[in-house]
Amino acid sequence: APPGVREGMKLTNGVRADATALAEPGTPNALPAEVYAVEPFGKWAIVTARFAGELLKLKGPELPHASPRAAVGLVVRDSHWRHFDASSGVALPEGTTQ
């Protein structure tokens, strides 16, 4: 087993906001999400998206299709997923996979 992972352990997955990006719906390897709100700041925007029942904030270039209730893809750049022990919230060592 990877370091820190015990058999039967429940994990919570997480990712830093700066390791994510919005994409067109249906983009390969993108997770389906829905735009909740858009805060434009010139050529950048803070987008709040709903994914798996949770609200996430992302910063990135404005996308024309990023309007409230629009379907979008959520892309995690360079496999920046982090894993946490679901019962304690403690982060497992980087490189830990399920």
All heavy atoms as an XYZ file, in Angstrom:
724
protein
N       0.843     -1.191      0.000
C       0.000      0.000      0.000
C       0.883      1.247      0.000
O       1.974      1.226      0.555
C      -0.905     -0.008      1.216
N       0.396      2.338     -0.590
C       1.157      3.587     -0.559
C       1.372      4.055      0.879
O       0.621      3.688      1.777
C       0.263      4.573     -1.319
C      -0.624      3.720     -2.150
C      -0.824      2.452     -1.368
N       2.380      4.889      1.145
C       2.661      5.354      2.502
C       1.435      6.013      3.134
O       0.760      6.817      2.516
C       3.779      6.390      2.314
C       4.305      6.180      0.942
C       3.254      5.486      0.148
N       1.155      5.662      4.379
C       0.058      6.278      5.117
C      -1.301      5.674      4.864
O      -2.264      6.023      5.531
N      -1.433      4.756      3.902
C      -2.737      4.171      3.569
C      -2.842      2.801      4.220
O      -1.955      1.971      4.099
C      -2.923      4.048      2.038
C      -4.240      3.364      1.718
C      -2.854      5.409      1.387
N      -3.954      2.614      4.951
C      -4.223      1.326      5.588
C      -5.409      0.669      4.888
O      -6.279      1.358      4.363
C      -4.557      1.531      7.061
C      -3.436      2.152      7.871
C      -3.857      2.396      9.324
N      -5.133      3.075      9.490
C      -5.307      4.396      9.408
N      -4.294      5.184      9.140
N      -6.504      4.928      9.581
N      -5.454     -0.652      4.909
C      -6.570     -1.360      4.293
C      -7.877     -0.918      4.935
O      -7.973     -0.779      6.155
C      -6.386     -2.865      4.459
C      -7.444     -3.644      3.707
C      -7.158     -5.131      3.692
O      -5.987     -5.520      3.747
O      -8.142     -5.883      3.607
N      -8.883     -0.632      4.117
C     -10.192     -0.213      4.589
C     -10.292      1.264      4.924
O     -11.355      1.734      5.315
N      -9.192      2.002      4.792
C      -9.200      3.439      5.105
C     -10.045      4.185      4.092
O      -9.958      3.935      2.899
C      -7.768      3.977      5.064
C      -7.646      5.472      5.255
S      -5.924      6.022      5.005
C      -5.421      6.216      6.686
N     -10.892      5.085      4.577
C     -11.668      5.940      3.681
C     -10.860      7.201      3.427
O     -10.326      7.802      4.356
C     -13.016      6.276      4.293
C     -13.921      5.072      4.367
C     -15.290      5.455      4.874
C     -16.078      4.206      5.096
N     -17.146      4.017      4.197
N     -10.776      7.587      2.140
C     -10.004      8.753      1.748
C     -10.923      9.849      1.231
O     -11.976      9.581      0.670
C      -8.996      8.397      0.649
C      -7.956      7.338      0.983
C      -7.070      7.077     -0.221
C      -7.134      7.740      2.182
N     -10.508     11.077      1.444
C     -11.141     12.242      0.853
C     -10.147     12.812     -0.137
O      -8.961     12.937      0.171
C     -11.461     13.300      1.936
O     -12.372     12.737      2.870
C     -12.067     14.546      1.315
N     -10.616     13.134     -1.341
C      -9.739     13.707     -2.364
C      -9.854     15.218     -2.330
O     -10.918     15.764     -2.080
C     -10.127     13.200     -3.756
C      -9.939     11.715     -3.870
O      -8.930     11.176     -3.458
N     -10.925     11.034     -4.404
N      -8.762     15.887     -2.623
C      -8.761     17.340     -2.678
C      -7.774     17.822     -3.723
O      -6.916     17.066     -4.181
N      -7.927     19.084     -4.086
C      -7.022     19.673     -5.060
C      -6.987     21.175     -4.796
O      -7.998     21.771     -4.410
C      -7.479     19.352     -6.510
C      -8.819     19.964     -6.825
C      -6.442     19.749     -7.514
N      -5.828     21.783     -4.957
C      -5.709     23.232     -4.776
C      -6.401     23.940     -5.940
O      -6.353     23.485     -7.073
C      -4.242     23.638     -4.714
C      -3.529     23.132     -3.479
C      -2.083     23.569     -3.478
N      -1.950     25.010     -3.656
C      -1.797     25.885     -2.668
N      -1.762     25.462     -1.420
N      -1.674     27.181     -2.923
N      -7.007     25.074     -5.643
C      -7.731     25.833     -6.675
C      -6.820     26.234     -7.825
O      -7.243     26.261     -8.981
C      -8.376     27.070     -6.060
N      -5.544     26.515     -7.537
C      -4.647     26.946     -8.611
C      -4.183     25.793     -9.495
O      -3.478     26.005    -10.475
C      -3.451     27.726     -8.062
C      -2.606     26.940     -7.082
O      -2.921     25.770     -6.796
O      -1.615     27.511     -6.587
N      -4.602     24.567     -9.171
C      -4.263     23.406    -10.004
C      -5.459     22.975    -10.843
O      -5.465     21.902    -11.428
C      -3.786     22.251     -9.136
N      -6.494     23.821    -10.887
C      -7.695     23.477    -11.639
C      -7.950     24.502    -12.735
O      -7.427     25.612    -12.694
C      -8.930     23.440    -10.716
O      -9.111     24.723    -10.132
C      -8.786     22.398     -9.640
N      -8.736     24.104    -13.695
C      -9.118     25.009    -14.783
C     -10.496     24.603    -15.284
O     -10.892     23.445    -15.180
C      -8.115     24.928    -15.925
N     -11.213     25.572    -15.825
C     -12.494     25.289    -16.463
C     -12.263     25.004    -17.931
O     -11.358     25.557    -18.545
C     -13.441     26.481    -16.325
C     -13.967     26.755    -14.936
C     -14.873     27.976    -14.961
C     -14.712     25.566    -14.373
N     -13.087     24.137    -18.464
C     -12.996     23.770    -19.878
C     -14.409     23.635    -20.426
O     -15.387     23.643    -19.681
C     -12.234     22.456    -20.028
N     -14.500     23.503    -21.723
C     -15.790     23.257    -22.367
C     -16.362     21.938    -21.840
O     -15.605     21.001    -21.547
C     -15.607     23.161    -23.890
C     -15.139     24.438    -24.540
C     -16.232     25.486    -24.641
O     -17.426     25.133    -24.541
O     -15.888     26.658    -24.797
N     -17.679     21.839    -21.707
C     -18.276     20.573    -21.289
C     -17.896     19.460    -22.257
O     -17.796     19.689    -23.450
C     -19.782     20.846    -21.337
C     -19.959     22.285    -21.607
C     -18.655     22.859    -22.018
N     -17.660     18.282    -21.724
C     -17.314     17.143    -22.563
C     -15.841     17.042    -22.917
O     -15.441     16.125    -23.623
N     -15.013     17.968    -22.432
C     -13.567     17.889    -22.673
C     -13.046     16.588    -22.074
O     -13.395     16.241    -20.936
C     -12.848     19.096    -22.026
O     -13.331     20.290    -22.640
C     -11.342     19.010    -22.171
N     -12.215     15.836    -22.820
C     -11.682     14.582    -22.277
C     -10.998     14.798    -20.929
O     -10.299     15.788    -20.731
C     -10.668     14.131    -23.335
C     -11.150     14.771    -24.596
C     -11.754     16.091    -24.173
N     -11.225     13.895    -19.997
C     -10.669     13.901    -18.643
C     -11.178     15.046    -17.770
O     -10.650     15.264    -16.683
C      -9.137     13.903    -18.664
C      -8.582     12.684    -19.349
O      -9.067     11.578    -19.134
N      -7.591     12.876    -20.185
N     -12.174     15.792    -18.227
C     -12.757     16.858    -17.409
C     -13.918     16.287    -16.599
O     -14.674     15.456    -17.079
C     -13.236     18.006    -18.285
N     -14.033     16.754    -15.368
C     -15.137     16.343    -14.506
C     -16.314     17.278    -14.746
O     -16.121     18.494    -14.869
C     -14.688     16.431    -13.044
C     -13.440     15.614    -12.704
C     -12.907     16.004    -11.339
C     -13.767     14.129    -12.757
N     -17.522     16.770    -14.814
C     -18.675     17.640    -15.089
C     -18.990     18.533    -13.888
O     -19.051     18.061    -12.755
C     -19.809     16.662    -15.372
C     -19.411     15.405    -14.679
C     -17.909     15.370    -14.686
N     -19.170     19.818    -14.138
C     -19.499     20.785    -13.095
C     -20.493     21.789    -13.665
O     -20.759     21.806    -14.866
C     -18.233     21.481    -12.614
N     -21.032     22.629    -12.788
C     -21.978     23.665    -13.201
C     -21.534     24.986    -12.589
O     -21.171     25.051    -11.409
C     -23.373     23.312    -12.697
C     -24.427     24.338    -13.038
C     -25.781     23.966    -12.471
O     -26.049     24.331    -11.307
O     -26.551     23.314    -13.183
N     -21.564     26.056    -13.378
C     -21.181     27.370    -12.881
C     -22.257     27.865    -11.918
O     -23.445     27.805    -12.212
C     -20.996     28.367    -14.044
C     -20.741     29.778    -13.515
C     -19.857     27.915    -14.942
N     -21.820     28.346    -10.777
C     -22.724     28.906     -9.780
C     -22.689     30.440     -9.838
O     -23.719     31.087     -9.780
C     -22.299     28.411     -8.394
C     -23.151     28.914     -7.267
C     -24.401     28.363     -7.021
C     -22.704     29.932     -6.434
C     -25.192     28.818     -5.985
C     -23.491     30.386     -5.395
C     -24.728     29.830     -5.167
O     -25.499     30.279     -4.139
N     -21.486     31.024     -9.966
C     -21.340     32.479    -10.039
C     -20.033     32.824    -10.739
O     -19.093     32.025    -10.746
C     -21.346     33.091     -8.646
N     -20.004     34.014    -11.343
C     -18.796     34.506    -12.027
C     -18.517     35.917    -11.531
O     -19.409     36.761    -11.528
C     -18.976     34.521    -13.561
C     -17.728     35.055    -14.245
C     -19.325     33.137    -14.077
N     -17.276     36.162    -11.101
C     -16.845     37.489    -10.676
C     -15.737     37.929    -11.638
O     -14.594     37.520    -11.489
C     -16.306     37.442     -9.250
C     -17.315     36.924     -8.241
C     -16.681     36.645     -6.894
O     -16.256     37.614     -6.227
O     -16.590     35.467     -6.540
N     -16.047     38.742    -12.654
C     -15.034     39.146    -13.633
C     -14.085     40.206    -13.064
O     -14.490     41.100    -12.331
C     -15.858     39.720    -14.780
C     -17.173     40.076    -14.197
C     -17.374     39.234    -12.979
N     -12.806     40.066    -13.390
C     -11.751     41.006    -13.005
C     -10.876     41.253    -14.225
O      -9.754     40.772    -14.301
C     -10.897     40.450    -11.862
C     -11.643     40.310    -10.572
C     -12.164     39.091    -10.185
C     -11.840     41.407     -9.745
C     -12.855     38.951     -8.994
C     -12.538     41.281     -8.556
C     -13.046     40.053     -8.178
N     -11.391     41.988    -15.226
C     -10.627     42.214    -16.450
C     -10.509     40.943    -17.249
O     -11.501     40.292    -17.573
N      -9.267     40.543    -17.560
C      -9.083     39.319    -18.353
C      -9.163     38.051    -17.498
O      -9.124     36.955    -18.010
C      -7.769     39.366    -19.120
C      -6.533     39.375    -18.265
C      -5.295     39.417    -19.142
C      -4.045     39.409    -18.291
N      -2.854     39.371    -19.080
N      -9.287     38.187    -16.179
C      -9.419     37.050    -15.274
C     -10.811     37.032    -14.666
O     -11.508     38.037    -14.660
C      -8.399     37.138    -14.136
C      -7.007     37.004    -14.617
C      -6.145     38.022    -14.914
C      -6.316     35.813    -14.899
N      -4.964     37.523    -15.352
C      -5.022     36.160    -15.346
C      -6.646     34.461    -14.813
C      -4.080     35.218    -15.709
C      -5.695     33.529    -15.170
C      -4.433     33.910    -15.616
N     -11.180     35.907    -14.116
C     -12.455     35.797    -13.410
C     -12.289     34.809    -12.258
O     -11.478     33.880    -12.325
C     -13.548     35.320    -14.348
N     -13.041     35.051    -11.208
C     -13.186     34.066    -10.143
C     -14.520     33.382    -10.431
O     -15.562     34.035    -10.481
C     -13.220     34.717     -8.748
C     -11.969     35.552     -8.483
C     -13.441     33.656     -7.667
C     -10.695     34.758     -8.380
N     -14.470     32.092    -10.658
C     -15.672     31.324    -10.973
C     -15.955     30.390     -9.803
O     -15.058     29.674     -9.350
C     -15.496     30.517    -12.275
C     -16.713     29.644    -12.539
C     -15.233     31.446    -13.447
N     -17.173     30.438     -9.322
C     -17.615     29.476     -8.318
C     -18.402     28.416     -9.083
O     -19.328     28.741     -9.822
C     -18.501     30.144     -7.244
O     -17.776     31.229     -6.667
C     -18.878     29.152     -6.168
N     -17.982     27.174     -8.942
C     -18.625     26.071     -9.661
C     -19.112     25.028     -8.663
O     -18.510     24.849     -7.599
C     -17.648     25.439    -10.652
N     -20.178     24.362     -9.026
C     -20.712     23.274     -8.194
C     -20.217     21.956     -8.790
O     -20.422     21.668     -9.963
C     -22.233     23.305     -8.185
C     -22.849     22.295     -7.231
C     -24.369     22.331     -7.239
N     -24.933     23.656     -7.107
C     -25.123     24.300     -5.948
N     -24.759     23.750     -4.827
N     -25.685     25.499     -5.938
N     -19.555     21.168     -7.942
C     -19.055     19.861     -8.355
C     -19.337     18.887     -7.214
O     -18.968     19.145     -6.068
C     -17.554     19.905     -8.659
C     -16.939     18.549     -8.820
C     -17.229     17.788     -9.941
C     -16.109     18.017     -7.852
C     -16.683     16.522    -10.096
C     -15.562     16.754     -7.994
C     -15.845     16.008     -9.114
N     -20.005     17.801     -7.517
C     -20.316     16.754     -6.533
C     -20.985     17.341     -5.292
O     -20.679     16.964     -4.167
C     -19.047     15.982     -6.166
N     -21.875     18.324     -5.507
C     -22.622     18.904     -4.402
C     -21.874     19.949     -3.595
O     -22.403     20.485     -2.639
N     -20.641     20.243     -3.960
C     -19.830     21.230     -3.241
C     -19.562     22.429     -4.143
O     -19.527     22.307     -5.376
C     -18.478     20.622     -2.831
C     -18.596     19.442     -1.904
C     -19.112     19.806     -0.520
O     -18.846     20.939     -0.054
O     -19.787     18.968      0.091
N     -19.343     23.602     -3.537
C     -18.972     24.796     -4.293
C     -17.463     24.972     -4.250
O     -16.854     24.880     -3.186
C     -19.662     26.036     -3.718
C     -21.180     26.058     -3.853
C     -21.748     27.303     -3.182
C     -21.592     26.009     -5.316
N     -16.875     25.206     -5.425
C     -15.431     25.397     -5.554
C     -15.162     26.754     -6.186
O     -15.890     27.176     -7.077
C     -14.832     24.325     -6.479
C     -15.197     22.886     -6.210
C     -14.752     22.019     -7.369
C     -14.539     22.429     -4.937
N     -14.097     27.423     -5.770
C     -13.701     28.685     -6.396
C     -12.474     28.426     -7.250
O     -11.538     27.761     -6.835
C     -13.378     29.729     -5.334
C     -14.608     30.222     -4.628
C     -14.468     31.690     -4.300
C     -15.707     32.179     -3.616
N     -16.529     32.989     -4.437
N     -12.506     28.978     -8.485
C     -11.406     28.828     -9.423
C     -11.043     30.202     -9.970
O     -11.913     31.039    -10.164
C     -11.825     27.931    -10.590
C     -12.418     26.600    -10.193
C     -13.741     26.401    -10.873
C     -11.468     25.514    -10.526
N      -9.777     30.416    -10.225
C      -9.338     31.665    -10.846
C      -8.749     31.309    -12.199
O      -7.937     30.404    -12.312
C      -8.277     32.356    -10.002
C      -7.762     33.632    -10.640
C      -6.634     34.229     -9.826
C      -6.043     35.408    -10.570
N      -4.832     35.896     -9.930
N      -9.172     32.024    -13.214
C      -8.641     31.747    -14.537
C      -9.135     32.760    -15.534
O      -9.875     33.682    -15.192
N      -8.706     32.606    -16.779
C      -9.180     33.519    -17.815
C     -10.690     33.378    -17.972
O     -11.249     32.305    -17.781
C      -8.450     33.068    -19.078
C      -7.847     31.755    -18.761
C      -7.834     31.578    -17.281
N     -11.343     34.487    -18.276
C     -12.789     34.430    -18.475
C     -13.109     33.532    -19.661
O     -12.435     33.572    -20.684
C     -13.352     35.828    -18.741
C     -13.701     36.556    -17.482
C     -14.615     37.715    -17.770
O     -15.838     37.501    -17.868
O     -14.093     38.822    -17.904
N     -14.126     32.740    -19.514
C     -14.593     31.879    -20.599
C     -15.982     32.346    -20.996
O     -16.821     32.598    -20.128
C     -14.644     30.424    -20.149
C     -13.312     29.803    -19.760
C     -13.542     28.402    -19.212
C     -12.386     29.748    -20.953
N     -16.263     32.468    -22.287
C     -17.567     32.971    -22.715
C     -18.735     32.108    -22.251
O     -19.830     32.600    -22.060
C     -17.468     33.011    -24.237
C     -16.280     32.216    -24.594
C     -15.392     32.147    -23.387
N     -18.511     30.814    -22.056
C     -19.606     29.929    -21.652
C     -19.750     29.843    -20.129
O     -20.609     29.138    -19.641
C     -19.411     28.532    -22.246
C     -18.186     27.851    -21.737
N     -16.947     28.104    -22.253
C     -18.012     26.955    -20.751
C     -16.057     27.372    -21.613
N     -16.675     26.673    -20.701
N     -18.913     30.553    -19.372
C     -18.966     30.485    -17.914
C     -19.966     31.500    -17.373
O     -19.619     32.576    -16.935
C     -17.580     30.713    -17.320
N     -21.229     31.156    -17.444
C     -22.284     31.990    -16.877
C     -23.079     31.110    -15.923
O     -23.060     29.884    -16.033
C     -23.169     32.567    -17.978
O     -23.761     31.527    -18.724
N     -23.758     31.709    -14.925
C     -24.484     30.895    -13.952
C     -25.369     29.835    -14.586
O     -26.043     30.075    -15.575
C     -25.306     31.935    -13.179
C     -24.446     33.163    -13.259
C     -23.853     33.130    -14.654
N     -25.293     28.656    -14.026
C     -26.013     27.439    -14.433
C     -25.485     26.793    -15.707
O     -26.054     25.808    -16.177
C     -27.511     27.685    -14.523
C     -28.106     27.997    -13.153
C     -29.575     27.888    -13.166
N     -30.146     29.060    -13.817
C     -31.284     29.601    -13.482
N     -31.989     29.095    -12.523
N     -31.731     30.659    -14.107
N     -24.417     27.321    -16.272
C     -23.836     26.708    -17.471
C     -23.061     25.449    -17.092
O     -22.405     25.389    -16.055
C     -22.897     27.690    -18.169
N     -23.143     24.453    -17.941
C     -22.353     23.236    -17.760
C     -20.919     23.528    -18.188
O     -20.687     24.198    -19.196
C     -22.929     22.103    -18.594
N     -19.955     23.065    -17.403
C     -18.539     23.233    -17.715
C     -17.806     21.952    -17.361
O     -18.352     21.073    -16.692
C     -17.899     24.426    -16.946
C     -18.441     25.756    -17.429
C     -18.071     24.266    -15.455
N     -16.582     21.868    -17.810
C     -15.705     20.780    -17.411
C     -14.713     21.315    -16.391
O     -14.280     22.457    -16.481
N     -14.366     20.521    -15.412
C     -13.381     20.875    -14.399
C     -12.157     20.002    -14.631
O     -12.245     18.782    -14.556
C     -13.966     20.646    -13.009
C     -13.078     20.935    -11.818
C     -12.707     22.417    -11.780
C     -13.778     20.530    -10.540
N     -11.035     20.632    -14.960
C      -9.808     19.901    -15.269
C      -8.810     20.118    -14.146
O      -8.593     21.249    -13.708
C      -9.203     20.402    -16.603
C      -7.878     19.718    -16.897
C     -10.188     20.190    -17.734
N      -8.212     19.030    -13.671
C      -7.150     19.123    -12.675
C      -5.834     19.012    -13.423
O      -5.576     18.018    -14.103
C      -7.283     18.016    -11.612
C      -6.134     18.098    -10.624
C      -8.620     18.126    -10.907
N      -5.028     20.070    -13.321
C      -3.757     20.110    -14.045
C      -2.727     19.175    -13.414
O      -2.593     19.134    -12.194
C      -3.202     21.529    -14.039
C      -4.058     22.515    -14.748
C      -3.366     23.874    -14.772
N      -4.315     24.865    -15.215
C      -4.612     25.959    -14.545
N      -4.031     26.232    -13.407
N      -5.496     26.804    -15.020
N      -2.010     18.475    -14.246
C      -0.835     17.698    -13.841
C      -1.048     16.790    -12.639
O      -0.166     16.657    -11.796
C       0.344     18.639    -13.548
C       0.696     19.485    -14.753
O       0.659     18.988    -15.887
O       1.001     20.660    -14.534
N      -2.197     16.197    -12.528
C      -2.468     15.237    -11.448
C      -2.113     15.785    -10.071
O      -1.396     15.149     -9.305
C      -1.732     13.917    -11.709
O      -2.134     13.374    -12.928
N      -2.617     16.955     -9.735
C      -2.351     17.572     -8.437
C      -3.325     17.138     -7.347
O      -3.527     17.834     -6.365
C      -2.397     19.107     -8.565
C      -1.136     19.672     -9.085
N      -0.986     20.047    -10.399
C       0.040     19.930     -8.479
C       0.232     20.515    -10.576
N       0.867     20.457     -9.434
N      -3.935     15.985     -7.500
C      -4.860     15.499     -6.478
C      -4.099     15.258     -5.190
O      -2.980     14.757     -5.188
C      -5.515     14.198     -6.913
C      -6.532     14.376     -7.991
C      -6.370     14.088     -9.319
C      -7.852     14.886     -7.853
N      -7.512     14.391    -10.000
C      -8.439     14.887     -9.130
C      -8.588     15.345     -6.773
C      -9.738     15.319     -9.350
C      -9.882     15.780     -6.994
C     -10.443     15.756     -8.272
N      -4.720     15.595     -4.071
C      -4.186     15.278     -2.742
C      -5.194     14.365     -2.070
O      -6.396     14.448     -2.324
C      -4.017     16.543     -1.898
C      -2.935     17.487     -2.362
C      -1.522     16.885     -2.302
N      -1.203     16.212     -1.064
C      -0.651     16.775      0.001
N      -0.348     18.041     -0.005
N      -0.406     16.071      1.088
N      -4.712     13.517     -1.189
C      -5.577     12.566     -0.504
C      -5.450     12.774      1.003
O      -4.362     13.041      1.509
C      -5.202     11.137     -0.889
C      -5.195     10.928     -2.363
N      -6.356     10.875     -3.118
C      -4.185     10.815     -3.253
C      -6.046     10.714     -4.386
N      -4.741     10.686     -4.499
N      -6.599     12.667      1.681
C      -6.672     12.894      3.118
C      -7.371     11.730      3.784
O      -8.271     11.126      3.205
C      -7.481     14.170      3.410
C      -6.906     15.399      2.776
C      -7.200     15.714      1.459
C      -6.066     16.236      3.485
C      -6.669     16.847      0.863
C      -5.530     17.372      2.897
C      -5.831     17.674      1.581
N      -6.962     11.416      5.015
C      -7.665     10.426      5.817
C      -9.025     11.038      6.142
O      -9.108     12.091      6.772
C      -6.867     10.163      7.088
C      -7.535      9.164      8.025
O      -8.775      8.971      7.943
O      -6.823      8.585      8.858
N     -10.108     10.418      5.678
C     -11.445     10.986      5.834
C     -11.851     11.124      7.297
O     -12.592     12.034      7.646
C     -12.473     10.140      5.078
N     -11.361     10.259      8.174
C     -11.776     10.332      9.574
C     -11.033     11.407     10.354
O     -11.598     12.043     11.226
C     -11.621      8.972     10.263
O     -10.263      8.588     10.269
N      -9.761     11.655     10.032
C      -8.983     12.638     10.797
C      -8.747     13.939     10.034
O      -8.412     14.957     10.638
C      -7.623     12.045     11.178
O      -6.808     11.890     10.018
N      -8.857     13.894      8.690
C      -8.558     15.070      7.879
C      -7.081     15.267      7.624
O      -6.675     16.225      6.975
N      -6.242     14.361      8.101
C      -4.792     14.472      7.931
C      -4.416     14.165      6.485
O      -4.857     13.164      5.919
C      -4.053     13.519      8.901
C      -2.557     13.482      8.618
C      -4.316     13.920     10.338
N      -3.582     15.035      5.897
C      -3.114     14.830      4.523
C      -2.144     13.659      4.475
O      -1.260     13.533      5.334
C      -2.441     16.093      4.007
N      -2.313     12.825      3.472
C      -1.384     11.709      3.262
C      -0.196     12.227      2.447
O      -0.296     13.257      1.776
C      -2.096     10.571      2.544
C      -3.278      9.993      3.327
C      -3.992      8.949      2.493
C      -2.830      9.411      4.645
N       0.923     11.539      2.485
C       2.115     12.014      1.748
C       1.812     12.215      0.269
O       0.996     11.495     -0.312
C       3.125     10.867      1.933
C       2.659     10.139      3.156
C       1.167     10.277      3.187
N       2.454     13.239     -0.327
C       2.290     13.500     -1.765
C       2.630     12.242     -2.531
O       3.490     11.472     -2.133
C       3.209     14.636     -2.200
C       2.858     15.940     -1.526
C       2.506     17.032     -2.492
O       2.363     16.760     -3.689
O       2.382     18.158     -2.009
N       1.935     12.033     -3.643
C       2.194     10.858     -4.464
C       1.346      9.663     -4.063
O       1.380      8.633     -4.698
N       0.562      9.802     -2.974
C      -0.318      8.719     -2.544
C      -1.473      8.620     -3.531
O      -2.062      9.624     -3.890
C      -0.880      9.001     -1.140
O       0.225      9.117     -0.234
C      -1.787      7.884     -0.674
N      -1.767      7.432     -3.993
C      -2.891      7.219     -4.896
C      -3.838      6.214     -4.301
O      -3.463      5.419     -3.436
C      -2.419      6.715     -6.285
O      -1.697      5.502     -6.099
C      -1.553      7.743     -6.959
N      -5.072      6.230     -4.763
C      -6.058      5.272     -4.279
C      -5.877      3.953     -4.965
O      -5.509      3.858     -6.071
C      -7.464      5.773     -4.530
C      -7.809      6.937     -3.660
C      -9.276      7.320     -3.843
O      -9.983      6.810     -4.683
N      -9.718      8.263     -3.065
